[in-house]
Amino acid sequence: ERTKGKMADTKEHLRVFFGLTFGLMAVAYYSGYGFDPRTARTAPQDNRVVVVGGALFDILCTPSDTHSPILMHTSNPGHVQQSWGGVGRNVAEAAAVASKSVLGLSNKEPAPVLLVSLVGEDSFSETFFSHHRSLLDVSGVGKQEGKNTATYVAVESHNEDKSDDPLIVAIAETDILDSIDPNLIKRWKKNIKGAKVVVVDGNLRVDTIGQVLEFARTSEETTSWFESTSCAKSIKIVSLLDKVDIVSGNYLELITIFAETKHSNSNGDERRDLEALFESKLSKGKDLTSQELFDLIEPLVKVLFERGLGTSVTTFGPHGIVIATRETPIKFQHIEAIPVEKVIQVTGAGDSLVGCTVALMAHGLSLSESVSNAVFCSSLKIQNRFSHSTRVPFPALLP
């Protein structure tokens, strides 16, 4: 009996020892990201949409006097607008709002949209969690030690006639986005593989984007989506075209991806010639036909499809959206833009389009059906001065 008692004590001591050891190892491993297993809840495995990307705090400053120019090297009275932005965050929020609108028709509670990102150890991070916790699954957002939350500060003139770019100067601190690395992504492997749609933001590192796509492609039920973000960042997808299902962006970003894919960016003249060709065609306004849009992008998407891409979604502003799918022959679909009376703010319109589209896809609509509905979200966004989509009164999107 004494021997059995000693053995039981030994087993209990070993259980406690290994429990503490592995617990401390987990804390040590994840503490750099702020995912403390003692306090952070585990994300549910049924996220229909997972978005991996940046979250930025936007600060926009404009002068009080609409007629006087901003005085340099001194203080100017003005207005300061604060809002949350960032491509990944914008897409996730639009997807969450759209999901609630869709399922609101049936009184069902939508599966939460998981955002995987990082914020800093600062006051902005607490604001982030309090602002988003009721709408998003923020268990995928960690706090990075020694970093600031990504922040964008811009000073703009009023520019009421929209004749010139209103931006005077801007400062962006986005170093923390480089800390969203493959090791962080591995923590959310099951969520990515279990999602209907996974969106990755072009602001991230190439190896991080690759890791997200690698996990997504192991599931036949998961559609992967790369949002180009900008011309400079769109080329990150070039080496990964055979691993991604859908690439979205505007026509300038499509041209950039094409040029990098075909020439490794060594032929800048062709890229500039293509940009000039597109601009001259698009300046025709409403006279541009669907077939003319198809003819414009066919040589470009053909090269991307040869490299393995499945589908491109390209925006043309007031000319609408063209979906090109890798088939023989290439299948094109033109979704017309919804006319608006007054454009107030175009920032975030593309993010709203992507977010609404992936939410609808996750609830069973086809890509073309989803985009056809999502253009309404985008049209609402450009008539709204806020960069985040919760301010936009999204309708029930399903017919």
N, C-alpha and C positions, 0 to 999 in steps of 0.2 A: 504493500500500500504506500509505504514511504517512497519507493522508487517511482511508482505511478504518479505520485504527487509531484515529485521533482521533474518528471518528464512533462507533466501538464504545465508546471510553472515555466519550464524551459520553452515549450511551444508558445505559451502566451507572451513570454519575453521576446521571442523571435518575431511573433506576429506584430507586436508593438514596434519593435526595432525596424523591421522592414516597412511597416506602414509609415512610420515617421521618415524613414530614409527616402522612400519613393515620393512621399508628400513633399519633402523639402526639395528633392530633385525637380519635381514639377514646378514648385514655386520659383526655384532658381531659374529654370528654363524659360518660364512664361512671364516672369516678373518684368523683364525688359520690355515686354509688350503690354504689360498691365493686365494680363489674363491670369488673375489669381484664383486657382481652383477652390480656395477656401471661401470665396465670396461671389465669384462670377457664376451665373447660372449657365448650364450647358444649353447650347442652341438646339431647338427641335430639329428632327431629321426630315420634316415634311415641308420645308421651305420650297414653295413652287418657283420662286425667283430668288436668285442669289446675285448680288452686285458686289464686285471687288473694285474699289477705286478710292479716289480722294474725297475728303471733306474739308472745305475751306470756309473760313469766316470772312465775309466780304464787308468792307467798309467803303462807302461811296460818299464823297464830299463834294458839295456844290455851293457856289456863292449865294448869298441872300439876294443881292442885287442882280436882277436878270439882264441889266443893260451895261453895267460897268465891268470892265475886264478884271481878272484876278491880279492883285498886286504881288509881285515877287519879293522875296526876302523880308516879308512881314506877315502879321496876322490878318486874316480876312474873315469877316462875319459870314456865316453860312449855315448850311444844313448838313447833318450827317445821318446817312441811312445805313443801318446794320442789318445784315441778313446772312443766312447760311447758304453756301454754294458749293462748288466742286462738282465735276462731272458725275462721278460715282454716286455721290450723295443725292444730286438732283435726279438722276435716273431712278434710284431706289425710292425716293419720296414720290415721284410721279407714278411709279409702279404700284406703290402702296395705296395711294389715293384712288387710282383707277380700279384696283382690286376691290376696294371698299365700295366704290360706286357700282361696279358690276354685280357683286354679290348682295348689295343692298336690295336688289330686286327680289331676291329669294330669302332675305333675312338670315343668310348664312354668314358666319364669321370667317373671313379669308385667312389662309395660312400666311403668317407674317413674312414680309420681304426681309431677307437677311442682308445687311450691309457689312462687308468685311473691310475695315479701314483702321487708321490710327489717328489719334489726337494727341496733343502734348500734355505735359504736366503743368497746366496753367488754368486761369479762370475760364477761358473759353471752353475747356473740356467739360466742366460742370454744366455750362450753358448748353452744350451740345446734347448731353444725356437728358437733361430736363426737357429740352425742346423736342427731341425725337423719340423718346421712350414709348410714348403712347401710340405712335404710328408705325415705327420700324422695329424689327428685331435687331437691337444694338448690342447683343452679346458678342457680335463679331468685331466690335470696335474696341480696341485696346488703347491704353495710355503709354506713350513712349517716354522712358526716362531721359531726361536731359534735352528734350526737344520741345519746341513750341508748336502749337496747333497751326496748321497751314493757314496763312492769312494773306488777303489781297486788299490793298488800300489804294484807292484811285481818287484823283481830283479831276473833276470834269466841269466844263462850262455848261451853260444851259442849252445853247445851240438849238433854239426853238424851231428854226427853219430846217434843221437837219442837213444843212448844206456842207458842213465840215464835220470831221471827227471831233466829238466833244471832249475826248480824253486829252488832258494836259500832261499829267504824269501819273505813274502808278508804281507801286513797290509790291512785289510778291515774294513771300517767304514760304517755300514749299519743300524744304529739305526733308521733312518728315516722310514724304511720299517714298523716298528711296529706302526707308526702313520697312516698307511693306514688301517683304522678301519671300522667297519660296518656303523658308522654314515656317513663317507665319501662315502661309497658305495651307501647309500640310495639316494644320490643326483643324481646318474646315473641309477636309477631303470628303467626308461622308455627306456633308451638306451639299457640296458642289456636285457630287455624283448622283445625289438623290433629287436634284432640282429639275424642273421642266426646262427652265432657261437660265443660263449663267451669262452675265454681262461683265466684261472687263474693260476698264478705263485706260485709254492710251497714255495717260499721265504716268503710269507705272513702269517699272523696269522691265526690260525685255525678258529676262529670266523668270520674273514673277508672272508676266503674261503667259509665258510658255507653260509654267507649272499649272496655272488655272486651266488652260486649254487641254493639257495632258490629262488632268483628272476628269474633265468634262467629256472627253472623247471615249473614256472607258465605259460610259453608259450610253446605250442606244436610245434611251428615253430623254437624254439631255441635249438641248440645242445650245451651242456656244455662240456668243455675239461679241464682236470687238467694235467699240465706238472710237473713231479715229481721233477726236478731240481737236486736233489742229493739223496743218500741213506738216509741220516739223515733227510732230509725234506720230503721225499716221504711218511713217515708214517702219515703225517698230514691228508691224505685222508682216512685213515682207518675207522674213525667214520662217514665218509660221502659217503661211497661207494654206498649207495642206493639213493643218490641225484645227482650223476654225471653220464654223459653218456659215456665219453671216458677218460681213463687214459693212459698217454704216459710216456715212460722212457726207460732206457736201462735194460738189463736183470738183472743186480745187483740190480737195484731199484725195479724191479718186485719181486725178491726174498725177499727183505726187507719188502715190503708191505705184501707179503704172510705170512712171519714169524710173523709180528706184528699182522696180522689179525687172524692167527690161534692160536698163543701162547701168545699174548701180550708181545712179545719179551723176554719171559722167557726161551725159548729154543734156546740159541745162538748156540749150537752145531749143530742143524739141519740146521740153516742158513749157517753156515760155511761148512757143508757137501754138501749142495746144491751148494754153490759157487764153491767148489772144483770139483763137478760133472760137472757143466756147463763149467768150465775152461778146464777140461780134454777133454770134447766133442768138444769144440770150437777150441781147438788146432789142431784138425784134418784138419783144413783149408778148402779148396774147396771140400773136400770129403764129407762134411756134407750135407745130403739131407734135403729137405723140411720136410719130414715125421719125421726125427730125431729131427728137431727143434720143430715140433708140439708135439712130445712125451715128449720133455724136459719140455715144459711149461704147458702142459695140466693139471697136478695135481695142479699147482699153480693157474691158472686162474679159474679152477673149484671152488676153495674155494672163490675166489673173486666174482664170478658170484652168488654164493649162498648168498653172503652178499648184492647183489643188483646191482653190476657193470654191465654195458651193453657191453662195448667193451674195450679191451686193445690193445695198439699199442706198441710193444716192439722192440727195436733196438738191433742188434747183430753185429755192426761194419761191417766188410767186408762180413759177412754172410747175411746181409740184414735185413729185417724187417718182423715181423710176426704180423698180425692182427688176433685177436681172438674175436669172437662175441658170445654172450650168446644165443645159440639156442640149440635144441635137435636133433642130437648131436651138440657139439660145432663146430662152423664153423671156420676153419683156412684158412688164405691166406698168402702166402709167396711172398714178393716183394724183388727181388734180388737187391743187391747193384751194383752201377755202378763202374767198376774198374777205378782207377786213377793211373797215373804214379808216382806221388810224393805227399805225404801227408805233407803239410806245417804247418797247424794249425787246430786242431780238435775242438778248443773252438768255440762254437756257431753253430756247424753243426746241432745239435739236434734242436736248436731254429729255424734255417732256415727251417728244415724239417717241423716242426709244423706250422710255419708261412705260408709257401707255401701251405701246405695241407689245412689249414682252409680257406685260400683265395679262393682256387679252390672249396672247398665244398660250400662256400658262393655264388659261381657263378654257382652252379647246378650240379657239379660232385659228384659222390658217394665217400665214404671214400677210397675205394680201388683204384679207378681211380685217386683220388687226391694224395694219397701216391705214386702211380706209377710214376706220373709226378714230385712230389716233391723231389724224390730221386736225380733227376738231380740237383736241387738247392743245396742239401746237398753235392753232389760231387763237385760242384763248390766251395762251402764254404771251404772245407778242403784243397783245393789247393790255398787258398787265405790267406794272413797273417793278414788281418784285422778282428777284431771281429765283425764289423758291416757290414750288408749285402748290403748297397748301393754301395760298392766297387765291388760287384760281378756282372758281366754282365748277369743278368737273361735273358733267352730267352723267346720267346712267348711260353707259356706252353701248350696251348691246341693243340691237333693234328689237 
